[in-house]
Amino acid sequence: MRMPNTAIICERHPMPTADELIHKLNGAKVFSKLDLCHRYHQILLAPESRYITTFRTHKGLHRYVRLNYGTSAASEVFQYAISQAIAGIDGVVNISEDVLIFGKTQLDHDTALKTVFERLRQVDLTLNKSKCAYNKGTLEFFGMIFSADGVSPDPKKIEAIVNAPRPTNVSGVHSLLDDHLDDQPSDEEEDEIVRNEQDQENEEDERSEKLNLPDSVARKRRKLMLEHAEQMNSRPAEDANHRKKCALDGMWSTLVNSANVHDIKAYMEVTKGYDRNNSLNCEQCG
């Protein structure tokens, strides 16, 4: 399929993201998951397109009748075909060969499930019975667990992170934080998040002045981060390196209690250029 793929015009039919999935399944209490058999091979190719898939074997020339693996547009075509088959049904979403049915009540769920079965029958799509799950109170999917209580990470997926040893030097911290920043928002999304946070903090400041309330936990963390950064820059030259270790250690202690991407990036900015092999542990300073 190398040559045909150069001429195939790919259409964009993106799959739902994790955020979209969380939004759609919010409030659902009953779940089912359907798995389609043979994936791409369930989609028939138009007769005039089949010759494109011709390949040579020791028994002569053959061609595919159904959508084959290796076609550059296969995943988009398959996603579109399945989404069209279930279009208009409330409480249903598909990601590739997985079709999720959910409802806030048993009746909502059962109605959606019955409608999906009818639609799949109409378009001759078959299910893999051994991989289907019906009428569940929880749903494990996309590395998350959905239930009536909301969404939580799958413990099996985060086991390595939870059990990861505490970094002992700056290099180890940067490596760990780089891994966690992979799924963070883009610059445009981050700018919007920052604006929203600033607006919220301004509102908090106004309420705090009126009610004499203490600073929020998030702002306290940021202030502590800045204090540690100032410590690193204000110490005399003779003990600057030692004090840097203390400040970095304090920043790390603050950081492990914060999931805020701005705290993480602030830490990485402050430690930029610092000896990456220096220990973060210090027993000499209080």
N, C-alpha and C positions, 0 to 999 in steps of 0.2 A: 504493500500500500504506500510505499514511499513516493512514487511518482503521482498517483492519484491524489494523495494528500496535498501536494503542491498546488493542485487546481481546485480542490474543494473549498468552497466559501463557508467558513464557520459562522454560525449564528450564535448570538449571545443569549443564553437562557440560564442565568445564574441560579445556583441552589440557594435555599434559605440559609442565612447565617445563624450562628448560635444566638445572637441577640434577638433576631426575628423569631427564632424558635421559642425562646424564653417568653417573649411578649405574647405569642399566640397561645401557648399552653398555660399562661397565667390563670390561676383559678380553677383549672381542670382537676377532677377528682377520680375519673375513671379513664383507663387507657387501654388501647390495643395497638399492636404493631404487626403489620403484614409484610412479608418478604416475597418479592416476585422471583419466580424461577428463571434461571438462565439469562437474566439481565438483558443485554442488548439483543440476544437472539430471539426475543419475543417480538421484535419490530420487523415487519416485512418491508423489504426494499421494493421500490417501484420497478416494474419490469424493464423500463428503459435505463435504469441506473445499475442493474445487476452486472452488466458486462464490465463495468469499471473495476469490479472485485475479482476479475479472472486471474487465476494463478495456475502454474504448471506443476504437475506431479509425474511420477513414473507411469501413471495410468492415463495421462493425457491432460487436457485443460479442464478446469473446474471453475465455478463461480458461486458466490454466495447468493442465497435467496433472501436471507435475513441480515439485518445489520450486524456487522462483524467487529470483533475487537481489532484495534489497530487503525480504524478509521478516525481521523483527527476530530471530526465533529460528532463522534458517537455519544459522548457523555451529554453534550448539549441537546442533541436530538432526542435521546432517551428521556432526559429530565423533562423536556417540553412535552413529549408524548404522554408521559404519565400524569403530569400536571394538568394537561388538557382533559384527560380521561376523568379526573376527579374534580374538575373545575366547578365552582358554584356550590360545593357541599360544605356546610358549616362544620367545623371541628375536624378537619382533615388537612394534612400537609404531607408532602413527600420529599424525600431527599434521596435521589437516585432510585434504587430498587426498594427502599424502605418507605412504607406508607404508614403514617401515624394517625390514629383515630383517638379523639379525646372529647370529653364532655364534662360539664359541671354537674350534671345529674346522670343517673343511669339511663333515663329515657333519651336524653340528648346523645349520649354515646351510642346506644343501640340503634337509634334512627340513622345516625351517620354511618355506622358499620354496615347496616343493611343496604343503604344507598350505594356505598362503595362496592359491595359485592355485586349489585345489579350492574353498575357501570363497568366493572372489570369483565363481567360476563358478556356484556354487549360488544366490547372491543377485543374479546378473545385473549385476555391476559390471565395467566395462571399463577397460583401461589405455591410457595414452598411450605407445605404444611408443618414440617418439622421445625421451621424457624419462626413460625407465627405465634404470637402470644395474645390472649384475649382477656378482657375484663379484669385488668390488673389495677391495684391501688397505687402502684408505683411503676415508673417507666425508666429504664436505664438506656440512655441514648446520647451520643455526641459527647461522651465523657461526663455526663451530668445525670442526676437522678431527679425526676419530676414526680411530684406527689401533691396531695391536697395541702400540704404544709408549704409548698413552694418548690424552689429548685436549689439543689446543693451539688457540690462536686462529687463525683464517684470516688469513694475512698481508694479503690484500686488504682485509679489514674493519678492520684496525688501522693501515693505512698512513698515514692522516691523523694519527693520534695519534703514531706513531713519528716522523714527519717534522715534527711541530709545532714551531715555534720556541720557544725558552726565553722565558718571560714576562719582561718588563723592569720591571714595576711591580706593585704589590699588586693592582690591579684586574684585571690580566691573569691573575695567579695564582688569584684567587678565581673568575674565569670558567672557567679550566681545571679547577679542582677541583670546581666545581659540576657540570660535565659528567660527571666521573668518579664523583661520589657518587650519580648517578641510579640506578645498579644496586646500590647497597649495601643491606644488610639493613634491615628495619624496626626501630623502637625496641625492640620485644619481642625480635626475633631478636638485635639488637645487645646487649641486656642479657644474654642467654644466652651470647653469644660472650665478653663481658667476664668473666662469672663463670667460664667455662671457662679463659680466659687467666689469670685470677688464680689459679685452682687450679693450673694448670700452672706458673706462676711461683713459687708457694709451694713446689711440689715441687722446682723447680729450685733455689730458695734452700736447701732442706734438703740436697739432694745437693751443692750447691756448698760448704756449710759442712763437710760430712763429707769431701768429696774435695778441697776447696780449689780448686774450678774457677772460671774467670772468668765474668763475667756473660754472659748470652746476647746475641746481636747485637741482637735486638728491644729488650731492656731498655736496652742502650747507646744505641740511637737515641732512645728516650724520654727518657733522662737528658740527652742532648745537646740535645734540644728544650727541656727545662725550663731548662737552663743558658742557652740563648739568650734564653728568655723573661725570666729573671732579669736578664740583661744590659740588656734594654730598660727595665726598671723601676728599675734601680739607678744609672744614669748621672746625672751632674749635669745640671741643666736646660739649661746653655748648649750642651752637645753631645749632648743626648738624641736630637734628631731624627737627627743624623748616626749616632749609635750604633745607633739603631733600624734604619737601613738595613743596617748591618753584621750585626746580629743576624738580621734577616729574611733576608739573603742566606745566612747560615750555616744557618738553618733550612731554606731552600729546598734547599740542597745536600744536607742530610740527608734531606729529604723525597723527593727524586727517586730515592733508593735504597730507599725503603720503600713497600710497597703496602698498609700498614696503615691502615684507615679512621680509627682513633683518632688516629694521627699527623696525618692530613689535617685532621680536625676541630679538633685542638689548634692547628694552624697558623692556621686560619681564625678561631678564637676569639681568639688572641693579636693578630692583625692587625685585628680589628674596631675600627672607629673611627679607624684610622690613615689618613693622607692617601693615598688610593688612587692618586694620580698620582705618588707618589714612586718614584724608581728603586730597584731592589733591588741595583744594582751599586755597589760601593765600591772605590776604588783607594787611599784614604788610610790605611785601617786595616789592620793585620795580623791 
